[in-house]
Amino acid sequence: MRVSCGAGKAATGKAIQGSQRPILAFFLLSLLSACATYHPQPLSPERSAAAFQARSLDDPKLRVFLSDYGRTPKHWPKQHWNLDDLVLVALYESPELAVQRARWQVARANVVTAGQRPNPSIGFLSQHHSIAPEGVLPWTLGFSFDIPIETAGKRGDRVQGALALADAARFQVGESAWQVRALVRQRFLDLFAAIEQIKVLKAETAVRRRMLKLVEQRFAVGESSAFAVNSIQLDWQRTQMALATAEAHAASARAALAQALGLPVGAIAALRFDFTDMKQPLAGQYLPLATLERAALRHRLDLRADLARYAAAEDTLKLEIAKQYPDIHLGPGYKWEEGDNRWGLGLTITLPILNQNQGPIAAAKGQVAAAAAIFTALQARVIGQVSQSAVGYRGALRTLQAAQALLEVQRKNQRLLERRYASGEAGSLTLLGGHLAYLVAARDRLIASYQAQQALGVLENAVQQPMAPVPYGKDLLSGHAREHS
């Protein structure tokens, strides 16, 4: 840029400085506006461990969470907790579910990233002339822009692919929520079975102790043999060992339930449970296999997640095909030289001569085929799981019905023996033997009931739907989560 010396030179220098100030100010503001700032949030294992140990079912936020799902407690803290309550507790506390929600948040952020348009860039020109006429400013100053323009709908393809992956992450949250529910149900069932087994074994231990005393009394007067005494004593000792094992198993089952709930074991040490759900008649035994398969194909969230991943693979293929068409870069610019204002407009296009993006397109096609194969394989596996679990469940129900029938027979025999004992036709040892047979049948019925409930859980997991309606008032996918500091 060349100007005359003297007053003209000073005026021109002021004009240049005056024209550059707004441009530089705009440039700096554009860089600094809406900039995120970093705030360190270091993790402290000691604080997180202390926060975990401080978790309890008295948390007022938990009460709000239960109310949001239609489980408004009349009294707080709750006195009795059933399966539905504990499932919601686990959804509130579960660290695994928190991890999946965080991954979903990342996937949603990727949608924003995919939708971002490329920023324009600005370049400044400064040239010094070593040879310049006397009285002329020996500089050429100017600036230019580079404005990228995406073509062939690339941005839309990126956004659609990111949205599909975000849907897959959302379905993964739901899948994790179901896994949490399944684990809580199994641990709740284990605890229920252990408590019921303790009751039966305590009653059996008391009966065998009474039988041992009677036989010992008869042995003292010579009416029984030492073999009979030793045999009954051995059975009594074995029952005591079984009782001790059951009590240890109950403590372990309670700790496992606390872990499934995301709570320290002390938080549920004195908790009272409502096991009504574990005692109700089992459902679903008459559902046709085709109905169960349709329900699985409709409700399985892993299938829906794989479908979303397939859609994302197709969008990636569309994007790679669109990349065959080059983007456009507009380059408007301005230069002031020798007192002349020069404006220009440049155009840059990548020439698809050496390659037409064949490699990425072929890779994207392979990803589409792989996603389709993964979905098909999972669908076949789901159908097989439903068939196998339905057969197992119906077999467990037949075993339960047989155990229930045998228990009814022993109950009738026990009543008959009680009448015979009242009339003097049967002795005390015979009456106790009948009661013992009834308790053994009750224990067998308990085992059959546990196995049937377990088989029902396997069937529900295959379908990913409870056999009975769940009174949740909201979508479990977007539920509240515990806020950790």
VEXDREN-2710 file (C-alpha; in Angstrom, 1 decimal):
% VEXDREN-2710
k/r/px/py/pz
1/MET/0.0/0.0/0.0
2/ARG/1.6/3.2/-1.1
3/VAL/0.6/6.8/-0.1
4/SER/2.2/10.2/-0.3
5/CYS/4.3/11.6/2.5
6/GLY/3.7/14.4/4.9
7/ALA/0.2/15.1/6.1
8/GLY/-1.2/12.6/3.6
9/LYS/1.0/9.9/5.1
10/ALA/-0.1/10.6/8.6
11/ALA/-3.8/10.7/7.6
12/THR/-3.4/7.4/5.8
13/GLY/-1.7/5.8/8.7
14/LYS/-4.5/6.9/11.0
15/ALA/-7.1/5.6/8.5
16/ILE/-5.4/2.2/8.4
17/GLN/-5.2/2.0/12.2
18/GLY/-8.8/3.1/12.5
19/SER/-10.0/0.5/10.0
20/GLN/-8.0/-2.3/11.6
21/ARG/-9.3/-1.7/15.1
22/PRO/-12.9/-2.9/14.6
23/ILE/-11.7/-5.9/12.6
24/LEU/-9.3/-7.0/15.3
25/ALA/-11.9/-6.4/18.0
26/PHE/-14.4/-8.5/16.1
27/PHE/-11.9/-11.2/15.5
28/LEU/-10.9/-11.4/19.2
29/LEU/-14.6/-11.3/20.4
30/SER/-15.4/-14.1/18.0
31/LEU/-12.7/-16.2/19.5
32/LEU/-13.6/-15.5/23.1
33/SER/-17.4/-15.6/22.9
34/ALA/-19.1/-18.7/24.2
35/CYS/-15.8/-20.3/25.2
36/ALA/-16.0/-23.1/27.8
37/THR/-13.8/-22.9/30.8
38/TYR/-12.3/-25.9/32.6
39/HIS/-13.0/-26.4/36.3
40/PRO/-11.0/-29.3/37.8
41/GLN/-13.1/-31.9/39.6
42/PRO/-10.6/-34.4/41.2
43/LEU/-11.9/-37.7/42.3
44/SER/-11.3/-38.6/46.0
45/PRO/-11.6/-42.4/46.7
46/GLU/-12.0/-41.6/50.4
47/ARG/-14.9/-39.2/49.9
48/SER/-16.7/-41.5/47.4
49/ALA/-16.3/-44.4/49.8
50/ALA/-17.6/-42.4/52.7
51/ALA/-20.5/-41.2/50.5
52/PHE/-21.3/-44.8/49.7
53/GLN/-21.2/-45.9/53.3
54/ALA/-23.5/-43.0/54.2
55/ARG/-26.3/-44.1/51.8
56/SER/-29.5/-45.1/53.4
57/LEU/-33.2/-45.7/52.7
58/ASP/-34.0/-42.6/54.8
59/ASP/-32.8/-40.3/52.0
60/PRO/-35.6/-37.7/51.4
61/LYS/-34.5/-37.5/47.7
62/LEU/-35.3/-41.2/47.4
63/ARG/-38.8/-40.5/48.8
64/VAL/-39.3/-38.0/46.0
65/PHE/-38.0/-40.4/43.5
66/LEU/-40.5/-43.1/44.6
67/SER/-43.3/-40.6/44.5
68/ASP/-42.4/-39.7/40.9
69/TYR/-43.0/-43.3/40.0
70/GLY/-46.3/-43.6/41.7
71/ARG/-44.9/-45.3/44.9
72/THR/-45.8/-42.5/47.3
73/PRO/-45.1/-43.8/50.8
74/LYS/-47.6/-43.1/53.6
75/HIS/-44.9/-43.2/56.2
76/TRP/-41.3/-42.3/55.9
77/PRO/-39.0/-44.1/56.4
78/LYS/-41.0/-47.0/54.9
79/GLN/-41.7/-49.9/57.2
80/HIS/-42.0/-52.6/54.6
81/TRP/-40.3/-52.8/51.2
82/ASN/-41.6/-55.0/48.4
83/LEU/-40.0/-56.0/45.1
84/ASP/-41.2/-53.0/43.2
85/ASP/-39.9/-50.6/45.8
86/LEU/-36.5/-52.2/45.9
87/VAL/-36.3/-52.1/42.1
88/LEU/-36.8/-48.4/42.2
89/VAL/-34.2/-48.1/44.9
90/ALA/-31.7/-49.9/42.7
91/LEU/-32.5/-47.7/39.8
92/TYR/-31.9/-44.7/42.0
93/GLU/-28.7/-45.9/43.5
94/SER/-27.2/-48.2/40.8
95/PRO/-23.7/-47.2/39.8
96/GLU/-23.9/-49.3/36.6
97/LEU/-26.9/-47.4/35.5
98/ALA/-25.2/-44.1/36.2
99/VAL/-22.3/-45.3/33.9
100/GLN/-24.8/-46.0/31.1
101/ARG/-26.5/-42.6/31.6
102/ALA/-23.2/-40.9/31.4
103/ARG/-22.5/-42.7/28.1
104/TRP/-25.9/-41.7/26.8
105/GLN/-25.0/-38.1/27.7
106/VAL/-21.8/-38.4/25.6
107/ALA/-23.8/-39.8/22.7
108/ARG/-26.2/-36.9/22.8
109/ALA/-23.2/-34.5/22.9
110/ASN/-21.9/-36.2/19.8
111/VAL/-25.2/-35.2/18.0
112/VAL/-24.3/-31.5/18.7
113/THR/-20.8/-32.1/17.4
114/ALA/-22.1/-33.8/14.2
115/GLY/-24.4/-30.8/13.6
116/GLN/-21.7/-28.2/13.9
117/ARG/-20.9/-26.3/10.8
118/PRO/-17.2/-25.7/9.9
119/ASN/-16.0/-22.4/11.1
120/PRO/-14.7/-19.9/8.5
121/SER/-11.1/-18.7/8.9
122/ILE/-9.4/-15.4/8.4
123/GLY/-5.9/-14.6/7.1
124/PHE/-4.0/-11.4/7.3
125/LEU/-1.5/-10.2/4.7
126/SER/1.5/-8.0/5.5
127/GLN/4.2/-7.3/2.9
128/HIS/7.1/-4.9/3.2
129/HIS/8.6/-3.5/0.0
130/SER/12.3/-3.1/0.1
131/ILE/12.2/-0.7/-2.8
132/ALA/9.5/2.0/-2.7
133/PRO/9.3/5.5/-4.2
134/GLU/10.1/8.3/-1.9
135/GLY/7.2/9.4/0.3
136/VAL/5.3/6.1/-0.2
137/LEU/4.5/3.8/2.7
138/PRO/6.5/0.6/2.0
139/TRP/3.7/-1.9/3.0
140/THR/0.9/-3.8/1.5
141/LEU/-1.8/-4.8/4.0
142/GLY/-4.8/-7.0/3.5
143/PHE/-6.9/-9.9/4.8
144/SER/-8.9/-12.8/3.3
145/PHE/-11.5/-15.3/4.5
146/ASP/-11.9/-19.0/3.9
147/ILE/-15.6/-20.0/4.0
148/PRO/-16.0/-23.8/3.8
149/ILE/-19.4/-25.0/2.3
150/GLU/-20.3/-28.7/2.7
151/THR/-22.1/-30.3/-0.2
152/ALA/-24.2/-33.4/-0.9
153/GLY/-25.9/-33.3/2.5
154/LYS/-22.9/-34.4/4.5
155/ARG/-23.9/-32.6/7.6
156/GLY/-27.4/-34.1/7.6
157/ASP/-25.9/-37.6/7.2
158/ARG/-23.5/-37.0/10.2
159/VAL/-26.4/-35.8/12.3
160/GLN/-28.6/-38.8/11.4
161/GLY/-25.8/-41.2/12.3
162/ALA/-25.2/-39.5/15.6
163/LEU/-28.9/-39.5/16.4
164/ALA/-29.0/-43.2/15.7
165/LEU/-26.0/-43.9/18.0
166/ALA/-27.7/-41.7/20.7
167/ASP/-30.8/-43.9/20.4
168/ALA/-28.6/-47.0/20.8
169/ALA/-27.1/-45.5/23.9
170/ARG/-30.6/-44.7/25.2
171/PHE/-31.7/-48.3/24.6
172/GLN/-28.5/-49.4/26.4
173/VAL/-29.7/-47.4/29.4
174/GLY/-33.0/-49.3/29.3
175/GLU/-31.1/-52.6/28.9
176/SER/-29.1/-51.8/32.0
177/ALA/-32.2/-50.8/33.9
178/TRP/-33.7/-54.2/33.1
179/GLN/-30.6/-56.0/34.2
180/VAL/-30.7/-54.1/37.5
181/ARG/-34.3/-55.2/37.9
182/ALA/-33.5/-58.8/37.1
183/LEU/-30.6/-58.9/39.5
184/VAL/-32.7/-57.3/42.3
185/ARG/-35.5/-59.8/41.7
186/GLN/-33.1/-62.8/41.9
187/ARG/-31.4/-61.5/45.1
188/PHE/-34.8/-60.8/46.6
189/LEU/-35.9/-64.3/45.7
190/ASP/-32.7/-65.8/47.2
191/LEU/-33.3/-64.0/50.5
192/PHE/-37.0/-65.0/50.6
193/ALA/-36.1/-68.7/50.0
194/ALA/-33.3/-68.6/52.6
195/ILE/-35.7/-67.1/55.2
196/GLU/-38.4/-69.6/54.5
197/GLN/-35.9/-72.4/54.6
198/ILE/-34.8/-71.3/58.0
199/LYS/-38.4/-71.4/59.3
200/VAL/-38.9/-75.0/58.0
201/LEU/-35.5/-76.1/59.4
202/LYS/-36.2/-74.6/62.8
203/ALA/-39.5/-76.5/63.0
204/GLU/-37.8/-79.7/61.7
205/THR/-35.1/-79.3/64.3
206/ALA/-37.6/-78.9/67.1
207/VAL/-39.5/-82.0/66.0
208/ARG/-36.3/-84.1/65.7
209/ARG/-35.2/-82.9/69.2
210/ARG/-38.6/-84.0/70.7
211/MET/-38.3/-87.3/68.9
212/LEU/-34.8/-87.8/70.3
213/LYS/-36.0/-87.1/73.8
214/LEU/-38.8/-89.7/73.4
215/VAL/-36.4/-92.3/72.1
216/GLU/-33.9/-91.6/74.8
217/GLN/-36.6/-92.0/77.4
218/ARG/-37.6/-95.3/75.9
219/PHE/-34.0/-96.5/75.7
220/ALA/-33.6/-95.7/79.4
221/VAL/-36.4/-98.1/80.3
222/GLY/-35.3/-100.7/77.7
223/GLU/-38.0/-100.0/75.1
224/SER/-35.7/-98.8/72.4
225/SER/-32.3/-99.7/71.0
226/ALA/-29.1/-97.7/71.0
227/PHE/-29.1/-97.8/67.2
228/ALA/-32.5/-96.0/67.1
229/VAL/-31.1/-93.4/69.4
230/ASN/-28.0/-92.8/67.4
231/SER/-29.9/-92.7/64.1
232/ILE/-32.3/-90.1/65.4
233/GLN/-29.5/-88.1/67.0
234/LEU/-27.5/-88.1/63.8
235/ASP/-30.6/-86.8/61.8
236/TRP/-31.0/-84.1/64.4
237/GLN/-27.4/-83.0/64.2
238/ARG/-27.6/-83.0/60.4
239/THR/-30.7/-80.8/60.6
240/GLN/-28.9/-78.4/62.9
241/MET/-26.0/-78.2/60.5
242/ALA/-28.5/-77.5/57.7
243/LEU/-30.0/-74.8/59.8
244/ALA/-26.7/-73.1/60.5
245/THR/-25.9/-73.3/56.7
246/ALA/-29.3/-71.7/55.9
247/GLU/-28.7/-68.9/58.4
248/ALA/-25.3/-68.2/56.9
249/HIS/-26.8/-68.3/53.4
250/ALA/-29.5/-65.8/54.5
251/ALA/-26.8/-63.4/55.7
252/SER/-25.0/-63.8/52.4
253/ALA/-28.2/-63.3/50.5
254/ARG/-29.0/-60.1/52.4
255/ALA/-25.5/-58.8/51.6
256/ALA/-25.9/-59.7/47.9
257/LEU/-29.3/-57.9/47.9
258/ALA/-27.6/-54.8/49.3
259/GLN/-25.0/-54.9/46.6
260/ALA/-27.7/-55.2/43.9
261/LEU/-29.4/-52.2/45.4
262/GLY/-26.2/-50.1/45.4
263/LEU/-26.3/-49.8/49.2
264/PRO/-24.0/-50.8/52.1
265/VAL/-25.2/-53.9/53.8
266/GLY/-25.9/-51.9/57.0
267/ALA/-28.6/-49.9/55.2
268/ILE/-30.8/-53.0/55.0
269/ALA/-29.6/-54.9/58.1
270/ALA/-32.8/-54.3/60.0
271/LEU/-35.1/-53.8/57.0
272/ARG/-38.5/-55.5/56.8
273/PHE/-39.4/-57.0/53.5
274/ASP/-42.8/-57.7/52.0
275/PHE/-42.4/-61.0/50.1
276/THR/-46.0/-61.1/48.7
277/ASP/-44.7/-61.0/45.2
278/MET/-42.7/-64.2/45.8
279/LYS/-45.8/-66.0/47.3
280/GLN/-48.4/-65.1/44.6
281/PRO/-49.5/-67.7/42.1
282/LEU/-47.1/-67.7/39.1
283/ALA/-48.3/-66.2/35.8
284/GLY/-47.6/-66.9/32.2
285/GLN/-47.9/-70.6/32.2
286/TYR/-50.7/-70.6/29.6
287/LEU/-49.2/-68.0/27.2
288/PRO/-48.5/-69.4/23.7
289/LEU/-44.9/-69.6/22.6
290/ALA/-45.7/-67.4/19.6
291/THR/-47.1/-64.7/21.9
292/LEU/-43.9/-64.8/24.0
293/GLU/-41.7/-64.6/21.0
294/ARG/-43.6/-61.5/19.6
295/ALA/-43.3/-59.9/23.0
296/ALA/-39.6/-60.5/23.1
297/LEU/-39.1/-59.1/19.6
298/ARG/-41.1/-56.1/20.6
299/HIS/-39.7/-55.4/24.0
300/ARG/-36.0/-56.5/23.9
301/LEU/-34.0/-53.3/24.2
302/ASP/-30.8/-54.9/22.9
303/LEU/-32.6/-55.7/19.7
304/ARG/-33.7/-52.1/19.4
305/ALA/-30.2/-50.9/20.2
306/ASP/-28.8/-53.1/17.4
307/LEU/-31.4/-51.7/15.0
308/ALA/-30.2/-48.2/15.9
309/ARG/-26.6/-49.2/15.3
310/TYR/-27.6/-50.6/11.9
311/ALA/-29.2/-47.3/11.1
312/ALA/-26.1/-45.5/12.2
313/ALA/-24.0/-47.8/9.9
314/GLU/-26.2/-46.9/7.0
315/ASP/-25.9/-43.2/7.7
316/THR/-22.1/-43.6/7.8
317/LEU/-22.3/-45.3/4.4
318/LYS/-24.4/-42.4/3.0
319/LEU/-21.8/-40.0/4.4
320/GLU/-18.9/-41.7/2.8
321/ILE/-20.7/-41.8/-0.5
322/ALA/-21.4/-38.1/-0.2
323/LYS/-17.7/-37.5/0.4
324/GLN/-17.2/-38.3/-3.3
325/TYR/-18.5/-34.9/-4.0
326/PRO/-15.9/-32.3/-2.9
327/ASP/-16.7/-29.4/-0.6
328/ILE/-16.4/-25.8/-1.8
329/HIS/-14.2/-23.2/-0.1
330/LEU/-15.0/-19.5/-0.8
331/GLY/-12.1/-17.1/-0.3
332/PRO/-13.2/-13.4/-0.3
333/GLY/-10.4/-11.0/0.4
334/TYR/-9.4/-7.4/0.6
335/LYS/-6.0/-5.7/-0.1
336/TRP/-4.9/-2.1/0.0
337/GLU/-1.9/-1.5/-2.2
338/GLU/-0.6/1.8/-3.7
339/GLY/-3.7/3.6/-2.6
340/ASP/-5.9/1.1/-4.4
341/ASN/-8.7/-0.9/-2.7
342/ARG/-8.6/-4.4/-4.1
343/TRP/-11.4/-6.9/-3.5
344/GLY/-11.3/-10.5/-4.6
345/LEU/-13.2/-13.8/-4.5
346/GLY/-11.4/-17.1/-4.6
347/LEU/-12.9/-20.6/-5.1
348/THR/-11.2/-23.8/-4.1
349/ILE/-12.5/-27.3/-4.9
350/THR/-10.7/-30.6/-4.3
351/LEU/-10.4/-32.5/-7.5
352/PRO/-11.5/-36.2/-7.1
353/ILE/-8.9/-37.5/-9.5
354/LEU/-6.6/-39.8/-7.6
355/ASN/-9.4/-41.4/-5.6
356/GLN/-13.1/-41.2/-5.2
357/ASN/-13.2/-42.3/-1.5
358/GLN/-13.5/-46.0/-2.5
359/GLY/-11.7/-47.3/0.6
360/PRO/-14.0/-45.7/3.2
361/ILE/-17.1/-46.5/1.1
362/ALA/-16.1/-50.2/1.1
363/ALA/-15.4/-50.1/4.8
364/ALA/-18.8/-48.5/5.5
365/LYS/-20.5/-51.2/3.4
366/GLY/-18.7/-53.8/5.5
367/GLN/-20.0/-52.1/8.6
368/VAL/-23.5/-52.2/7.3
369/ALA/-23.3/-55.9/6.5
370/ALA/-21.7/-56.6/10.0
371/ALA/-24.5/-54.6/11.8
372/ALA/-27.1/-56.6/9.9
373/ALA/-25.5/-59.9/10.7
374/ILE/-25.2/-58.9/14.4
375/PHE/-28.9/-58.0/14.6
376/THR/-29.9/-61.3/12.8
377/ALA/-27.7/-63.4/15.1
378/LEU/-29.1/-61.6/18.2
379/GLN/-32.7/-62.0/17.0
380/ALA/-32.2/-65.8/16.5
381/ARG/-30.6/-66.0/19.9
382/VAL/-33.5/-64.2/21.5
383/ILE/-36.0/-66.5/19.9
384/GLY/-34.0/-69.5/21.2
385/GLN/-33.8/-68.0/24.7
386/VAL/-37.6/-67.5/24.8
387/SER/-38.3/-71.1/23.6
388/GLN/-35.8/-72.6/26.1
389/SER/-37.0/-70.5/29.1
390/ALA/-40.7/-71.1/28.3
391/VAL/-40.1/-74.9/28.3
392/GLY/-38.0/-74.6/31.5
393/TYR/-40.7/-72.5/33.2
394/ARG/-43.5/-74.9/32.3
395/GLY/-41.5/-77.9/33.5
396/ALA/-40.8/-76.1/36.8
397/LEU/-44.5/-75.4/37.2
398/ARG/-45.3/-79.1/36.8
399/THR/-42.7/-79.9/39.4
400/LEU/-44.2/-77.4/41.7
401/GLN/-47.7/-78.8/41.2
402/ALA/-46.4/-82.3/42.0
403/ALA/-44.7/-81.0/45.2
404/GLN/-47.9/-79.2/46.2
405/ALA/-49.9/-82.4/45.7
406/LEU/-47.4/-84.3/47.9
407/LEU/-47.6/-81.6/50.5
408/GLU/-51.4/-81.9/50.5
409/VAL/-51.1/-85.7/51.0
410/GLN/-48.8/-85.2/54.0
411/ARG/-51.2/-82.6/55.4
412/LYS/-54.1/-85.0/55.3
413/ASN/-51.9/-87.7/56.8
414/GLN/-50.9/-85.4/59.6
415/ARG/-54.5/-84.5/60.4
416/LEU/-55.4/-88.2/60.4
417/LEU/-52.5/-89.0/62.8
418/GLU/-53.7/-86.1/65.1
419/ARG/-57.1/-87.7/65.3
420/ARG/-55.7/-91.1/65.9
421/TYR/-53.4/-89.6/68.6
422/ALA/-56.3/-87.9/70.3
423/SER/-58.2/-91.2/70.4
424/GLY/-55.2/-93.1/71.7
425/GLU/-54.7/-95.2/68.5
426/ALA/-51.2/-93.6/67.8
427/GLY/-48.3/-92.7/70.0
428/SER/-46.3/-89.5/70.4
429/LEU/-43.5/-90.9/68.3
430/THR/-45.8/-91.8/65.4
431/LEU/-47.4/-88.3/65.6
432/LEU/-44.0/-86.6/65.5
433/GLY/-43.0/-88.8/62.6
434/GLY/-46.0/-87.7/60.6
435/HIS/-45.3/-84.1/61.4
436/LEU/-41.7/-84.6/60.3
437/ALA/-42.8/-86.1/57.0
438/TYR/-45.0/-83.0/56.5
439/LEU/-42.1/-80.7/57.1
440/VAL/-39.9/-82.6/54.7
441/ALA/-42.7/-82.3/52.1
442/ALA/-42.9/-78.5/52.9
443/ARG/-39.2/-78.1/52.3
444/ASP/-39.5/-80.0/49.0
445/ARG/-42.4/-77.7/48.0
446/LEU/-40.3/-74.6/49.0
447/ILE/-37.4/-75.8/46.7
448/ALA/-39.9/-76.4/43.9
449/SER/-41.4/-73.0/44.4
450/TYR/-38.0/-71.3/44.4
451/GLN/-37.0/-73.1/41.1
452/ALA/-40.3/-72.1/39.5
453/GLN/-39.8/-68.5/40.5
454/GLN/-36.3/-68.6/39.2
455/ALA/-37.5/-70.1/35.9
456/LEU/-40.1/-67.3/35.7
457/GLY/-37.3/-64.8/36.1
458/VAL/-35.4/-66.4/33.3
459/LEU/-38.5/-66.2/31.1
460/GLU/-39.0/-62.6/32.0
461/ASN/-35.4/-61.8/31.2
462/ALA/-35.8/-63.5/27.8
463/VAL/-38.9/-61.3/27.0
464/GLN/-37.7/-58.3/29.0
465/GLN/-41.1/-57.8/30.4
466/PRO/-42.7/-58.7/33.7
467/MET/-45.4/-61.3/33.6
468/ALA/-47.5/-59.0/35.8
469/PRO/-48.0/-55.3/35.2
470/VAL/-45.4/-53.1/36.9
471/PRO/-46.9/-49.9/38.5
472/TYR/-44.2/-47.6/37.3
473/GLY/-45.6/-44.2/36.3
474/LYS/-42.7/-43.1/34.1
475/ASP/-40.3/-44.3/31.5
476/LEU/-37.4/-46.0/33.2
477/LEU/-35.1/-44.9/30.4
478/SER/-35.1/-41.3/31.4
479/GLY/-35.5/-41.6/35.2
480/HIS/-33.8/-39.5/37.8
481/ALA/-30.4/-40.6/39.0
482/ARG/-28.6/-40.0/42.3
483/GLU/-26.5/-36.9/42.1
484/HIS/-23.0/-37.6/43.3
485/SER/-20.9/-34.7/44.5
END
